[in-house]
Structures are given as structure tokens and as C-alpha cells.
Amino acid sequence: MMRLNELAMFCRRMGTGLQAGVDILRLLESESRAGNSRHHQAMTDLASGIRKGDSLAESMKKRPDYFPNLLIQLVHASELSGRMESMFSYMADYYEQLKQTRQQFLQKITWPLIQLTLAIGIIGVVILIQAVLTPNTSYDATAIGLRGYSGFVIYCLVVALTAGFIGLLTYALWKNWFQCHKTLMPLVQRIPQLGTALVTLGLSRLSVTLSMLLNAGVDARYAVKQAFLATGNHYFIGGMPEAVAEVGKGASFGDAFEKSAVLPKEFVDAVRTGELSGSETETLDYMAQQYQQRAAAALNVLATIASVVIWLGIVFLIGFMILRMAFQYLNLLYDTIENPMGN
């Protein structure tokens, strides 16, 4: 899959070239010389597909290992609307902003994560050192009930299993195992910042896709379906059948979105206002920009919150260890006072 930096540069070059009136085949030939061997092969495959009569989106669908599904969906929508150059410019801004936000997020949590890893590692080292130097002692240097080589092995297994469980849980949530988004998203949306980021990113994609398709004059049901799919949010997509069915009955977009029962009232009301004023596409374009900006701001705040949570975890871990060791030392001192001769 393309990295964010590669996606941003690819979209920027395509948008600039198309806006200047350059033929898409010439752009793809130029692109094949801009990156590494994988990029060269992907661009060659796209150019070959277009020469055979496929659309750009159809050619990209044949390389799902390289192009993200979101970009393919929006390319398809922009081909129908004739706004491919503006779509590529929008996606260039989107990927650049996403890259910047991700970098800021990683910068804020990297050092706390390193410190947490060091704290966990130091505990393991203390257990191991005690096992090597005083294998037969009953004293527990870490005060967590683990000592000797067996204690070190148990500690390593617990840490590995915990890390593996967290990793598996994260992957399962990302891939929507067991349709978990349908249950969790209504709850996550109520979490400050995190819910805001997830919701606004999806609404931004829905808005820009629907705007392009409406400008293209495509069937309303198809436009709504593609707009929901472009969100990449499984919770939103779960409301797609109801919205599509409602539009098929002749309902307005606002009524259809309300019927889906998955979109925020604020968004539905804005769509209704745009329909009443006859400026649906302008309203949707404006909302796409606003939601994208709000998502970036929410993700920045979320990164700060995550770093603080990790710091608190470190403080709790160190505080717990200090208290356990202090109580153990006091108990040892008390036993010595009570039984000075070891009786």
C-alpha cells in the first residue's frame, strides 16, 4: 500500500497536471518515473488499463494492494462528475493533513511509550538479576511476587501476552471483526475528541463524494450509496440501505439521511438547508472542508490526551512498585524488631 507521503505527492501531481490540461496517459507515464519500482509498475498497469478502455478507477481496482479503497471510490466519483482535478487536489490536502496529524500524534506519544517500555523492562531486569545473584533467597526485590528464573519467565510471558492481546484487539477493531463497529461506534461517538475525529472524517468524505456525484447528474440512489461507501466508516455504511431505499421513494437527501439513523442531526439539518436554498453542492463542499479541519483539530487533542494517559500509566506503575517495596521493607523491619535473634 502507498505511504501517506507518496499518496499526497501522487494526488498533488495528478491534480496539478489535470488542471493544466495534460492528458492522463502522459501524466501516468511521467508518474512511472517519479517513484520506486513498485510505483513504476503500478503506474504502468494503470496506463495499460486505460489504453484497453478501462477507466482510471477500474484500473486502480485491479491494484488494491497499492491504492487505498477510499482513493479508488473518490476517483470513480470524480470521473462521473468530471471534477477529477479538484478531487485529486482535495485528496492531496487530505493525505498531507493526515500525515501531519499522524506525525504529531507519534511525536507526542513516542517518549511516554519509551519510558513505559523502560519501566516494564527494568522490572524484568531486576527479577533476572536477583535470580542470578541470589537464586535461593526468599526476598522479593520487585515486590510483585515473582522471583528466580521461573518468576522472570512468568513475567515475560505476562508482558508478551498483554502486548499481544492489545495488538490483536486493535487489529480486530480496525478490521471490524464480528461487525463490532455497529455496536461500538454509537458509544465511541460520545467520547470527546475521539468520537469527533472519527465522525468528522467520515462526514467530510461523504460530503465531497455526494457533491461530485450530484454535479455529475448521476442517479440519486447511486450517489447516496457511493457517498456512504466513501466514508470508510462501517457504522455509517450500516445505515446505507435505509437511506438508499428512502431516496428511491422520492424522499429528499435530508430525509433519507435522517432515516439512516447513523448521521448526526447537525449534518442532516445542514443538508436540508442546502436543499431548501438550492445550493446542495456548495453546502456539501463547504461542510467537507469544515469537517476535515475539525477532524484534524480533534486528532491533535486526542494525541495530547493519549500521551497524558500513558504518563499516568507510568506514574501508577512506578508508584505501585514503590509502595509495594516500601511495605515489604517495613514488614521485614518489623519482623527483625519482633524477632531479633531469628526465633
Buried (B, 14 or more C-beta within 10 A) or exposed (E): EBEBEBBBBBBBBBBBBBEEEBEBEEBBEBBBEEBEEEBBBBBBBBBEBBEEEBBBBBBBBBBEEBBBEBBBBBBBBBBBBEBBBBBBBBBBBBBBBBBBBEEBBEEBBEEBBEBBEEBBEEBBEBBBEBBEEEEEEEEBBBBBEBBBEEBBBBBEEEBEEEEEEEEEEEEEEEEBEEEBBBEBBEEBBEEEBBBBBBBBBBBBBBBBBBBBBBBBEBEBBBBBBBBBBBBBBBBBBBBBEBBBBBBEEEBBBBBBBBBBEBBEEEBBEBBBEBBEEEEBBEBBBBBBBBBBEBBBBBBBBBBBBBBEEBBEBBEEBBEEBEEBBEEBEEEEEEEEEEEEEEE
